[in-house]
Amino acid sequence: MAVRRRWLSRTAAAALLLLAGIAVPAAPTRAVEPGEPKFTFDVTGMTVTSGVSMKRAYLRITNLTDETPIAIEFRVRPILEPDYWIDNAYLQWATQTASSGECDGDVDGWYCSINQSIGRDLLPAPGGTADIPIDIYVSEKSEPFEGRFYVQVTMMWDEYTNRTTDRREFTLALVDAREADLSVVAPDVTQSVRVGAGGRLENTGTLNPGETGAVRYRIVNQGEKAVSGVRVTLRLPEKVTFTRPPQECVIDDDGRSAVCTYDSLALVPTDETDPKDHVHSAVELYNLVTVPADIKAPVTLAGGSVQVEGLTDGISARSAPKRTDLPANAVAVPAADVDATDNKDGYAVVVAATAGDGDGGNGGDGGGDGLPVTGPQAGLIAGAGIAMVAAGIVLLLARRRRSVAFVSGEDTTAS
């Protein structure tokens, strides 16, 4: 009987250990393995044409994990002597923009912090990219110049002690070339939209499976010459489709690429605009896109891009059309609010789970270039089911032990 009891005790203990282990909710599944990079970053738009007093560049940070960071810190400092820089140009955090974050205010080298209280909109979503503006100021007497500087970025998750830091060097170049300088910035698509009065977009909430969002992109001419006409090449992430492409666009056979030609859209340099006329230095355009209803959410669909180029250069502001008829899906942007980057920008489409959806989505495999956002819910449900089975085993073994003892009495051979 002692042997039997020991066997039963060990079996019950093993079952209880199984019960205890699987009843603990699973931790969120990370999108990257230990030791792999958790984010990447770059600085774009660092070449300035002669005669331009200020240009906006971007620190572009891509989150490679499946969790939104709670804070980002970054430091910018020239590698050579500060006086050598300030005589020609200097970099400054774009504090006049919304969600500007918090900075120390230094010019020769500075530090900034973005968190959930200050600059929340600049924290990149899982698999998404944040475009953080940096202004380049050029001295009136500056000559062609190249200067090296470094950027150090620290991203934090969960707690401020859970952090990853990376550092890179970049070159700022002032060039003697009075040419046009088109640039574009396209933020990630995170909101569902509808077209309101006057063709303006209205956000209606987070983007869920089956809903329509908008790829928005802002084009600005930060150079010294105007352009007459702009061509835009768009690429959508996998599984995303155009909802209603404008007549200026030609869609590729795969349904995910489009070339849009705006031959009547003239963009003049930012310092040659006049609020009283209709000649623009910058415009914001959009294209409506739809995500499939059967996609598994939450998920981030990466791989989208917007690229721009001028069609005709070598014209001046005086020779540009006095009035530009904007396309139906374009909204003029005041020069004071100009954003800048290089001629191509990437973006992602962030799809949220439908409210009240127990399994985190509406089905589908959510594959492709998407970065699935995972968490403890699936593991908790599975663990609860297995825990019930383990508990049943424990009770069955306990009942079996009592039955054997009652029937067999002192007969240790009873089975």
N, C-alpha and C positions, 0 to 999 in steps of 0.2 A: 504493500500500500504506500510505503514511503517513496518508492520509486515513482509510482503513478502520481503522487501528490507533487513531487518535485517537477515532473514533466509538465503537469498542469500549471504549476506556478510559473515556470519559465515561459510557457506558451502565453499565459495571460499577461505576464510582464512584457513580453515582446509585442503583444497586441496593444498594450497600453502605451508603450513607447511609440509605436506606429501612430496611434491615435494622437498623442501629444505632438509628434513631429509634423503631421500633415494638417493639424488643426490651426497651425500658425499661418496667418495670411502671407502669401508670397510677396516678396519685394518687387517693385517695378522692374521689368526687363529692360536692360540698357541696350541701346542701339549700336554701341561700339564695345569692342573687347578691351580689357585692361591693357594699357600700354599704347593703344591707338590714339591718334589725335582726337580731341573732343571738339575742336573748332579750328577753322582756318580764317585768315584775314588778309586783306590787300588794301592798298591805297591807290586810287585811280584819279585821273585828271590832273597830273602833276606837271604838265607842260603848259606854260603861259606865253602867249604871243606878246610882242612888243606893243607898248601903248595901252595895255590893259592894266588898270590899277587894282582890281580885285577879281579873283576867280574862286568859285566854290568847288572843292574836291570832296571826296568821300572816303572815310574809313569803312570798308565793307567787311562785316563779320558774319560768317556762316556757322550756325550751330549744328554739329554733327551728332548730337545725342537726341534722345527722345524726351528730354525734359527742358522746360524753359528756365534759363538761369535766373537767379534772384538778384544778381548784380554783375556789372562789368566795370572794370577800372582800366584806364589806359594812360600811358605817358608818352609825350612827344618831345624830343630834344634834338637840336642840331649836333652833329658830330664834331664840326670845327668850332672855332671861337665864335661866341654869339655876336660880337661886333661885326664880324665878316658877313654874317647873315643879315643883320638888321640894316646894314648899308644898302642891301639889294632887295631883300624880301623877308617876310616872316610868316609863320603859320599861327592861326588863332582859332580856338574853338568857336563855332558859329552860335554865339549866345543869343542872337536875335531871333532864332527860330524857336518854334514850339518844341516842347519836350527836350530842352537844351541840356539837361543834366546839371551837375554841380562841378565847378572847376576852381582852381586856385588863383586864376587871373594872371599868371606870369606870361611873358611874351617870348623870352628866349628859350624857355623850356617849361612845359606845363603838364599838369596832372588833372584828369577828370574822372568822375564817377557817375554811373547810371544805375539806378535800382528801381524797385517796385514803387517807390514814393516819388522819385524824381527821374523823369525820362523813361517811364514804363514802356512807352510805345517803341522805344529803341532797343528793347530786349528781344532777341530773335526767337521765334517759335521753334519747336522741335523740327529740325531739317530746314529751317528758314534762314533768311539773311536780313540783317539790319544795315541800313545805310546811314552812317553817322557823319554829319557835315563838318568839314574843316575849311575855313576860309584862308586863301592865300592873298596877302597884301604885298604890293610891289611898290618900291620907291620910285618917285618921279624921275630921278636921275640914274636909275639902274641901267646897267648894260647887260649884254648876254652873260649868263651866270649859271653855274651848276653847284648845288649844295647837297650834301648828304645829311640825312637825319634818320633817327631810329624811332620806331613805335613799339612799345611794349604793352601787350594786352593781357589782362587777367580776367577769366570768367569763373563765376562761382555758382554752385548749386547747393540746395538743401541747407547747408550751413556755410558761414563765411570761411570755415576751415577747409571745406571741400572745394578746392580751387585748382585751376590749371593756368599756367603762364607761358606765353610765347613772345618772342622778340624778333623783329625783322628790320632791315635797313632799306631806305628808299632814296630816290634822287628827285629834287626839284630843279626844273630847267626853265630858264627864261631865254626865249629864242627870238632872233631878229627876223620875224616872218609875219608880216601884216596880212594874215589870211583869216578866213572864217574858222570858227571852232565850235562845231555842234557837239552837244553832249546830251545824254539821256539818263534818267533814273526811273526804275520801275519797282515799286514796292511789292512785297508779297501780297497775294490775293487772300484775304481772310474774311471778307464780309459778303453776304448776299445783297443784291441790289435790285432796284427797279428804276425805270426811267420816269422822272417826274416832269413837272411843267417846264417848258422851254428846253427839253432835252437833257436836263441836268439829272445826274444820278443821285439816288437817295439810298443810304444804307438801311437794310431791314433786319440786321442781326448777323450772327455768325453764319458762315457758309456750311450748309448741311448737304448730305447726299441728295442728288436730284435737283439742286437749286442752281441759280444763275448768279455769277459774280462778274467782276469787271477787271480786266488787265488795264491798269492805268499807267501812263508813262508821260513824263514831262520832258520836253525837248527845249533846249535853250542855246542861243548863239552867244558864246562868250568871247568871240574873236573880234577882228578889226574890219571884216568885210561881211556884207550881207549875202544871203543865198536866196535864190528864187526857186522854190519848190523843194520838197523833202520826200525822200523814199524811206519807208519803214518796213523792216523785215521782222515778222513775229514768228515765234516758235512756242507752241503750247506743250505743257507736260503731257506724258502719256495718260490716256483715258479722258483728257479734257478736250472739249470740242467747241468750235465757234457757235454761238447762239444765233447771231444775226450780223454777219459781217457787212460793213458799209460798202457802198458801191465803188469806192476807190480801191478796194482790196481784191486781189485774186487769190483764191484758196488753192493749195496744192492738192494732189490726189489723195494724200493720206489724211486730209481734213485737219491737220494740226499745224500747218505752215501757211503763212499768208504774206504777200508783198503788197503794201499799200502805197500808192503814189498820189501825193498831194501837190500837184504841179502849180496850183495857184497860191500856195502857202509860202509867203516870203518872210524870212526872219532876219532882222537887222541886228547890229551890235547893240548890247544892252544900254550903252550911253547915248544912243541915237533915237530912242523912242520918245514919244510925246503922248501923254494921257489923252490929249484932245483928238488925236488921229486914230486910225485903225491899223497902223503898222506895228507889228509885234516883234519882240525879241525872244519870246518864249510862249509856248502853248502846252496845254495838257490835253492829251487824247485818251480815249479808252476803247476797248473792244470787249463786248459781252461774251462770256464763255459759260459753259454748263458742265457740271460734273455728273457722272452717271448715278442713277438712283440706287443701283445695287452695289455700290462701292462700300467696302468695309471701312468704317470710321471709328475713331479719329485717325487721320492719316495726312501726311504732308507729301504732295506730289511735286517733286523737283524737276528741273530740266527745262523750264521756260526761259525765253530770252527775247530781248527787244534790241534791234540794231537800227541806227539811223544814218543817213547820209544826205548831203545837200545835192541838189540836181544841177544848179547853175551857180557858179561863183563868179567873182570878179566884178560884181555890181556894187554900187554904193547905196546908201540910204536914200539919196535923192532920186536915183533911177529905179528904186523899188516901187511897187505899186502904192499909190496913196491910200488905197483901201484894200484890205485882204478879206475876201469872203471865206470865212473859216468853214471847214467841213462840218456836217451835222453833228459829228461826235467829238468836236474839238471845243475847248474852252480856253480863251485867252488868259494868260498868266501875267500879272504885273511884273515888270522887270525887278522891282524891289524884292520879290519873293522867288527869284530865280534859284533853282537847284542845278547842280552840275556834276557830271561824272564823265567818263569817256564816251565813245560812240556805241558801246554795247553794255547792256546790263542784264543780269540774270534775275529770275524771280521764281517763287514757288507758289503753289495753290494749297492752302491749308484748309482741310475739310474737317469740321467738327462733328461729333456724334449727335444724333438727334436726341433732344431732351426726352427722357423717359424710356430710351431704348436700352433694354436690359443687357444686351450682348455687346454694346458699344458700337453698333452700326446696323446697316440694313442688309448684310450679306455681302457676297462678292469676295474676291481674294485680296484686293488691295495691293496687288503686286506692282510690277513695273519699277519706275524710279522712285516710288513712294517710300517714305520712312514711316512705318507704322508706329503709332504711339501706344505703348502697351502699359499695363499696370497690374495691380493685385487682384482685380475683379475675377478674371478667369481662373487664376490659381485658387482663390478663395472658394469659388463655387465647386471646383473639382475637389478641393481638399475637404469641403464639408460633406460631399457625397461619400468619399472614401472613409472619412471619419465615422460616418454612420455605419458603414459596413464593419469597420474595426470594432466599434462598440458592440455590434451584434455578436461578433465572434467572442468577445470577452464574456458577455452574458450567457451565451450558449455553453461555453466551456465551464462556467461556474455552475450552471444548472446541471450539466452532465456529471460534474463531480459529485454534487449532492445526490443525484439519482443512483449513481454507482454505490455510494456509501450506504444508502438506505436499503437497496435490494440485496447487496452482497453481505452486509453485516461485517463479520471479521474474516470473511473469505477473500483473501488478497488475490485470488485468481479470477475473481469476477471481472467481466468485461462489459 
